[in-house]
């Protein structure tokens, strides 16, 4: 146990020996990234809850590499693109078109939704028909993430590396969807 006392210098790691990758993301969470909407979901296979609504809040993170301007995505473009998606959902009845038990039929004037012996009829202009199996917060987050990815791709010519969307349906009840490259197993 003899020998010299070790100094801090003995424990320093030369980080140049280890590959390091820069990672960047931006996050946007604003008071106006909200939408109020009606919906109903099914659960436990065949239980359909009552028609109700929420005041949803949306937060987005966009991950990617820095562009020629040294940012992941322009905050104004992100804000405006996400706000447009949120505004399309605001003050509407959200109906799933891919649900195995909820049948949604629409014409120019109205939308009829049926589940077993229950039936709802809404003015067409008050509904958003979503290509979802259910209008859960998780699937709404996925819908918003997919739309944001496609809309940003169309605006800037590239898809972000990853998008994370949080949908808060009732202060503190948050569903998250992360779209990005497939994980290899």
N, C-alpha and C positions, 0 to 999 in steps of 0.2 A: 504494500500500500504506500510505499514510499514514492517519491517523485514529486514533480512540480504540481502546483495548483493550476487547474485549467482555467483559461480566461474565456471571456465571451467570444473572442476571435476564433477560438477552437470550434465553436458551435455554429459559426456563420455558414450559410449555404450560398453558393454561387448560383444565382438564379439563371445565369446565362447557360448553364448546363441543362436546363429543363425547358422544353418547348412551352411557350405561353401563347395562348390565343386571346386576342381582345374580343370581348363580347359586349354588345351594346343593345339597349332597348329603350324605348320611350313609353311613357304611361300617360294616359289622359283620363281624368275623372273630373267632370264639371257638373255643376248644379243643373244645367240645362240638358244633360244627356240622360233624360228620363222619358218614360212613356207610360201613360195610363191606358190599360187595356182590359177587356173582359175575356174570359176563357173558361173552360172546364176541362178537366183531365179524367182519364180512367186510371185505376190502380188495382192491384190484386187481381189482374186478369180481366174482370168484367164488372167492376164497381165504377160507376160514373158519378163524379161529384156534382154538386149544384153549380149553376152558373154564378160566377163571381168575378172580381177584378182585383188588380194590384196597381200600385204606383211603382213601376220598375225603375231602377237606376242601373246605368251601364258604365263600366270602366273597361278601357282597352289598353293592352300592351302590345307593341309591335317590336319584334326582335329582328335584327339584321345587321348587315355590314354598313359601314359609313360610305356614303356616296361622295361624289365630287365636291359637294358642299360641306362635307364632314358631319352629316347627320343621317340617322336611320331613315327618317321620313319627315317631311315638313309638318310641323305641328298644325299649321293652318289647314293644310290638305287633309290631315288625319281628322281634325276636329270637324271640318265641313262634311267629309265623307261619312263619318260615323253619325253625325247629326241628321243627315239626310235619311239614313237607314232607320234611325230611331223615330224620326218624324213620320215615316210611312206606317209605323206600328201604333203611333199615338192616337188615342181615342177611337180605337177600333175593336171589334170582336175578332179574336184570333182563333181560326179554325184549322185543324189538321186535315190535310187531304190524303195522307197515307196511313191513316189509322185502320186497323183491320175490322173494328166494330162500329166506328162512327162513319156514317155515310154523309157526304157533303155534296149537294147538287146546287149549282148556281146558274142563273140566267142573268139577263141585263138588269132585272128589277130586284130580285131577291135571292137569298141563299137559304136553303133548307138543310138543316143538320138533324140527323136521326141517330139514336142509339137505342136499340131494342124497341120498347114501346114509347120512348120519349121523343119529342119533336120540337125543334125550335125553328122559327122563321125570322130572318133578319133582312133589313134593306141591304142590297148589294153594296151600296156606297159606304156602309158602316162596317164592312168585313174585310179582313185580309186573310186570304187562303194561303196557308203555308205548306210547303212540301215536307211535312213532318209527320211522324207517327203519333205524336202527342204534343200538346203545347206546354210541356214542363219547362221550368226555367233552364234546365240543362240543355234541352233541345232548342230553346230560344237562343241561348248563348251560342250554340253551334251554328244556327242559322245566321246570326249576326256576324260571327267570326268568318264564315264562308263568304257572305256578302261583302264584308270589309276586305277580305283577301282578293276577291275578284275585282271589286271596284278600284282598289289601289293598284292592282296589276294593270287595269285598263288606263288609269291615270298616269302612272309613272313607268309602265312598261316592264315591271318585274313584280313577282309575288314576294312578299316579306318571308324571311326564313321561318318565322313563327309568329302566330297571333294568339294572344290570350284574352278572352272576353269574360268578364264577370257580370252576371245579371243578379241583382239584389231585388227580390220580389217583395220583401217585407223586412225593413231595417234589420239587418243581421242574418237573414236567410239568403245566402249567396250561392249560386251555382256557377261553376267555372268550366269553360271549354278552351282547350289549347289545341290549335291546329298547327302542325309543323311536319317536318320530315318523319317518315315512318321509322320507328325504332327497330333496329335489327336484333334478332334474338339468337 
